[in-house]
Amino acid sequence: MQHTQMKHVYTLSDLRDPAFAQSAPNAKLAVIGHPIKHSASPQMHQAALDAAGIDIQYIRVEVEPHQVEACFAEMERLGFIGCNVTVPHKLEAMDLCHELTEDAKALGATNTILFKDGKRIGHNSDGPGLAQAIYEDFGKSLTELRVLILGAGGGAGRAIATQCAREGSPAIYLSNRTVEKLEPIAESLTNEYGAKLVCTLSNATEDLTTAAARVDLIINSTSLGLHFEDPLPLPESALASSQMVYDAIYNPPLTPLLAKAQELGASTSNGLSMLLHQGAISFAFWLGQSPDLAAMRRGLNY
């Protein structure tokens, strides 16, 4: 399929430019975030769109905080089908929706928006995508795993924690720099989803080491690891060969956390599998058909 040469990253100003509709007439899906240039979503979704013979282009749009509403308005004007939403816009985007799916309500954030009949419908494919990724990567479901979530107070961490509760994880340990943020999340997991055991803890060395010794799976949902010089999100002494370690970061593919865990003999995986599976769920939500998962993998070189 022949495509117009697209820019690597578009901005809100680009969408407002009258020339945009001529230069990118088939751009009808996007991912918005700040920053967004690192996102692998376009090559993944473009591969699936091309494999399905759908003449649509998927682009990156850099959107500053508090500009999401303006961005949505431009996308609607341009006839976009929808978009993915990443950091830091998942909560802001949810507030701008007219309707929310059960997944979006449960996970308390949106990462997928459908523009339909003048309405914005918010969905969240992060939780279900993570559950599929963990099963694919480690051969075990969240239903049977005790989990420690690092950075559980953020949007992604909360979504992961909620999915663990929905799947029936026997124990969920929530860690965050500010512990106060975790109390309402812990209450929600227990009261709304019947979580069996929920513990909140700070990121102090002693707390993390104790919790890590009690779990099967450690998930990093902090941003520590995006840069090579970042410290580990938990003490090295908390890692053991018996653990499974999942880093929601996929770029770089080998974060300092995963490198150290591998060195100690732990099973590891990065966020590419979550990106893949949540992407497939988003694609089906927008277009009403399942994507070619193998094409999406090829798009990610995965």
C-alpha positions as CSV (number, residue, x, y, z in Angstrom):
1,M,0.0,0.0,0.0
2,Q,1.4,3.4,-1.0
3,H,1.5,5.9,1.8
4,T,2.2,9.7,1.8
5,Q,5.6,10.4,3.5
6,M,4.6,11.1,7.1
7,K,6.4,13.2,9.7
8,H,7.9,11.3,12.6
9,V,6.0,13.5,15.1
10,Y,3.1,15.9,14.5
11,T,1.9,18.6,16.9
12,L,-1.4,20.3,17.7
13,S,-0.3,23.2,15.4
14,D,0.1,20.7,12.5
15,L,-3.5,19.4,13.0
16,R,-4.7,23.0,13.0
17,D,-2.8,23.8,9.8
18,P,-5.2,23.8,6.8
19,A,-2.5,22.0,4.8
20,F,-2.7,18.9,7.1
21,A,-5.8,17.5,5.5
22,Q,-4.0,17.6,2.1
23,S,-0.6,16.4,3.3
24,A,-2.0,13.5,5.4
25,P,-5.5,12.7,4.1
26,N,-5.5,9.2,5.4
27,A,-4.2,10.0,8.9
28,K,-7.2,8.8,11.0
29,L,-5.6,7.1,14.0
30,A,-2.9,8.4,16.3
31,V,-1.1,8.1,19.6
32,I,-0.9,11.2,21.8
33,G,1.5,11.8,24.6
34,H,4.3,14.1,26.0
35,P,6.9,13.1,25.0
36,I,5.8,10.8,22.1
37,K,8.7,10.5,19.7
38,H,9.8,7.2,21.2
39,S,6.4,5.4,20.8
40,A,6.5,2.2,18.8
41,S,2.7,2.2,18.4
42,P,2.7,3.6,14.8
43,Q,4.8,0.9,13.2
44,M,2.8,-1.8,15.1
45,H,-0.6,-0.4,14.1
46,Q,0.5,0.5,10.5
47,A,1.6,-3.1,9.9
48,A,-1.8,-4.4,11.1
49,L,-3.7,-1.8,9.0
50,D,-1.7,-2.6,5.9
51,A,-2.1,-6.4,6.4
52,A,-5.9,-5.9,6.6
53,G,-5.9,-3.7,3.5
54,I,-7.3,-0.7,5.4
55,D,-6.1,2.5,3.8
56,I,-5.5,4.5,7.0
57,Q,-2.4,6.0,8.5
58,Y,-1.5,6.0,12.2
59,I,0.6,8.9,13.4
60,R,2.3,10.3,16.6
61,V,1.0,13.6,18.0
62,E,3.0,15.5,20.6
63,V,0.4,17.1,23.0
64,E,1.3,19.3,25.9
65,P,-0.5,18.8,29.2
66,H,-4.0,20.6,29.3
67,Q,-4.1,20.6,25.5
68,V,-5.9,17.2,25.2
69,E,-9.3,18.7,24.7
70,A,-8.1,21.0,21.9
71,C,-6.4,18.0,20.3
72,F,-9.6,15.9,20.5
73,A,-11.6,18.7,18.9
74,E,-9.1,18.9,16.0
75,M,-9.1,15.1,15.5
76,E,-12.9,15.1,15.4
77,R,-13.0,17.9,12.9
78,L,-10.5,16.0,10.7
79,G,-12.6,12.8,10.8
80,F,-10.2,10.7,13.0
81,I,-11.6,7.3,14.1
82,G,-9.8,7.5,17.4
83,C,-6.5,7.5,19.2
84,N,-4.3,5.9,21.8
85,V,-3.4,8.0,24.9
86,T,-0.2,7.6,26.8
87,V,1.7,9.4,29.6
88,P,0.8,11.9,31.0
89,H,-2.7,12.2,29.5
90,K,-4.7,9.1,30.5
91,L,-6.6,10.8,33.3
92,E,-7.2,14.0,31.5
93,A,-8.5,12.1,28.5
94,M,-10.9,10.1,30.6
95,D,-12.5,13.3,31.9
96,L,-13.1,14.4,28.4
97,C,-15.1,11.3,27.4
98,H,-18.9,11.1,27.1
99,E,-18.9,7.3,27.7
100,L,-16.6,4.9,29.3
101,T,-16.3,1.1,28.8
102,E,-16.3,-1.2,31.8
103,D,-12.5,-1.6,31.5
104,A,-12.0,2.2,31.5
105,K,-14.3,2.5,34.6
106,A,-12.5,-0.3,36.4
107,L,-9.0,0.8,35.6
108,G,-9.6,4.5,36.3
109,A,-8.0,5.8,33.2
110,T,-8.3,5.6,29.4
111,N,-5.6,4.7,26.9
112,T,-7.9,4.3,23.9
113,I,-10.5,6.8,22.5
114,L,-13.1,6.1,19.9
115,F,-14.8,9.1,18.2
116,K,-18.2,8.0,17.2
117,D,-21.4,9.9,16.4
118,G,-20.2,13.0,18.0
119,K,-19.2,11.2,21.2
120,R,-15.9,10.2,22.7
121,I,-15.9,6.7,24.1
122,G,-13.0,5.9,26.5
123,H,-11.6,2.4,26.8
124,N,-8.6,0.9,28.6
125,S,-6.7,-1.9,27.0
126,D,-3.7,-1.7,29.3
127,G,-5.0,-4.1,32.0
128,P,-6.3,-6.9,29.7
129,G,-3.2,-6.4,27.5
130,L,-0.9,-6.9,30.5
131,A,-2.8,-10.1,31.6
132,Q,-2.3,-11.6,28.1
133,A,1.4,-10.5,28.1
134,I,2.2,-12.1,31.5
135,Y,0.6,-15.4,30.4
136,E,2.4,-15.3,27.1
137,D,5.8,-14.4,28.5
138,F,5.9,-16.5,31.7
139,G,3.3,-19.2,31.1
140,K,1.3,-18.3,34.2
141,S,-1.8,-16.2,34.7
142,L,-2.2,-13.4,37.1
143,T,-4.8,-15.5,38.9
144,E,-2.0,-17.7,40.3
145,L,0.7,-15.0,40.9
146,R,1.5,-12.9,44.0
147,V,2.6,-9.5,42.6
148,L,4.6,-6.5,43.7
149,I,3.9,-3.4,41.6
150,L,6.5,-0.6,41.7
151,G,5.0,2.9,41.1
152,A,1.5,1.7,41.8
153,G,0.3,5.3,42.4
154,G,0.5,6.3,38.8
155,G,-2.0,5.7,36.0
156,A,-0.3,2.7,34.6
157,G,0.5,1.2,38.0
158,R,-3.1,1.6,39.1
159,A,-4.4,-0.1,36.0
160,I,-2.0,-3.0,36.5
161,A,-3.0,-3.3,40.2
162,T,-6.7,-3.3,39.3
163,Q,-6.2,-5.9,36.6
164,C,-4.4,-8.1,39.1
165,A,-7.4,-7.8,41.5
166,R,-9.9,-8.5,38.7
167,E,-7.9,-11.6,37.8
168,G,-7.9,-12.8,41.4
169,S,-4.1,-12.5,42.2
170,P,-3.7,-14.1,45.7
171,A,-1.6,-11.2,47.0
172,I,-0.9,-7.7,45.6
173,Y,1.8,-5.5,47.1
174,L,1.6,-1.8,46.1
175,S,4.7,0.4,46.3
176,N,5.0,4.1,45.6
177,R,7.2,7.0,46.5
178,T,4.2,8.7,48.3
179,V,2.4,6.0,50.2
180,E,-0.7,8.2,50.8
181,K,-1.6,7.8,47.1
182,L,-2.0,4.1,47.6
183,E,-4.7,4.0,50.3
184,P,-7.7,4.8,48.0
185,I,-6.3,2.3,45.4
186,A,-5.9,-0.4,48.0
187,E,-9.5,0.2,49.3
188,S,-10.8,0.0,45.8
189,L,-9.1,-3.3,45.1
190,T,-10.5,-4.8,48.3
191,N,-14.0,-3.3,48.2
192,E,-14.8,-3.3,44.5
193,Y,-12.8,-6.3,43.3
194,G,-12.6,-8.5,46.3
195,A,-8.8,-8.6,46.3
196,K,-7.7,-11.3,48.8
197,L,-4.6,-9.5,50.2
198,V,-3.4,-6.0,49.5
199,C,-0.4,-4.4,51.2
200,T,0.8,-0.8,50.7
201,L,4.4,0.1,51.2
202,S,6.9,2.9,50.5
203,N,9.9,2.5,48.3
204,A,12.2,2.2,51.4
205,T,14.8,-0.6,51.0
206,E,13.6,-2.7,53.9
207,D,9.9,-2.5,52.8
208,L,10.7,-3.5,49.2
209,T,13.1,-6.3,50.2
210,T,10.5,-7.8,52.5
211,A,7.7,-7.6,49.9
212,A,9.9,-8.9,47.0
213,A,10.7,-12.0,49.1
214,R,6.9,-12.8,49.3
215,V,5.9,-12.5,45.7
216,D,6.3,-14.4,42.4
217,L,6.2,-11.5,40.0
218,I,7.6,-8.0,40.2
219,I,6.2,-5.4,37.8
220,N,8.0,-2.0,37.3
221,S,5.5,0.7,36.3
222,T,7.8,3.6,37.3
223,S,9.7,5.6,34.6
224,L,13.0,4.5,36.2
225,G,14.8,2.6,33.4
226,L,14.0,4.9,30.5
227,H,17.5,6.3,30.8
228,F,20.7,4.2,31.1
229,E,21.9,6.1,34.1
230,D,18.6,5.6,36.1
231,P,18.9,3.8,39.4
232,L,17.1,0.5,39.9
233,P,13.4,1.0,41.0
234,L,14.1,-1.4,43.9
235,P,17.2,-2.5,45.8
236,E,19.4,-5.1,44.1
237,S,19.2,-7.2,47.3
238,A,15.4,-7.6,46.7
239,L,16.0,-9.5,43.4
240,A,16.3,-13.3,43.4
241,S,16.6,-16.1,40.7
242,S,13.2,-17.5,41.7
243,Q,11.3,-14.3,40.6
244,M,9.6,-13.2,37.4
245,V,10.4,-9.6,36.6
246,Y,8.4,-7.6,34.1
247,D,9.3,-4.0,33.1
248,A,6.5,-2.1,31.5
249,I,9.2,0.0,29.7
250,Y,10.1,-1.4,26.3
251,N,12.5,1.3,25.0
252,P,15.3,0.6,25.9
253,P,14.5,-3.1,25.6
254,L,17.0,-4.0,28.4
255,T,16.5,-1.7,31.3
256,P,19.0,-1.7,34.2
257,L,16.3,-3.6,36.2
258,L,16.0,-6.4,33.6
259,A,19.8,-6.6,33.1
260,K,20.3,-7.1,36.9
261,A,17.5,-9.6,37.2
262,Q,18.8,-11.6,34.3
263,E,22.3,-11.6,35.8
264,L,20.8,-13.1,38.9
265,G,18.9,-15.8,36.9
266,A,15.4,-14.4,37.2
267,S,12.9,-14.8,34.3
268,T,12.4,-11.4,32.7
269,S,10.4,-9.6,30.0
270,N,9.8,-6.1,28.9
271,G,6.7,-4.0,28.0
272,L,6.7,-4.9,24.3
273,S,4.4,-7.8,24.9
274,M,2.0,-5.5,26.8
275,L,2.2,-2.9,24.0
276,L,1.4,-5.7,21.4
277,H,-1.6,-7.1,23.2
278,Q,-3.1,-3.8,24.3
279,G,-2.6,-2.6,20.7
280,A,-4.6,-5.5,19.4
281,I,-7.4,-4.8,21.8
282,S,-7.4,-1.1,20.8
283,F,-7.4,-2.0,17.0
284,A,-10.5,-4.2,17.5
285,F,-12.2,-1.5,19.5
286,W,-11.8,1.1,16.8
287,L,-12.3,-1.0,13.7
288,G,-14.6,-3.9,14.8
289,Q,-12.2,-6.6,13.6
290,S,-9.2,-8.4,15.1
291,P,-5.8,-7.4,13.7
292,D,-3.2,-9.8,12.3
293,L,-1.1,-10.3,15.5
294,A,1.9,-11.6,13.5
295,A,1.9,-8.4,11.4
296,M,1.9,-6.4,14.5
297,R,4.8,-8.4,15.9
298,R,6.7,-7.8,12.6
299,G,6.0,-4.1,12.9
300,L,7.7,-4.1,16.3
301,N,10.5,-6.4,15.2
302,Y,9.3,-8.6,18.0
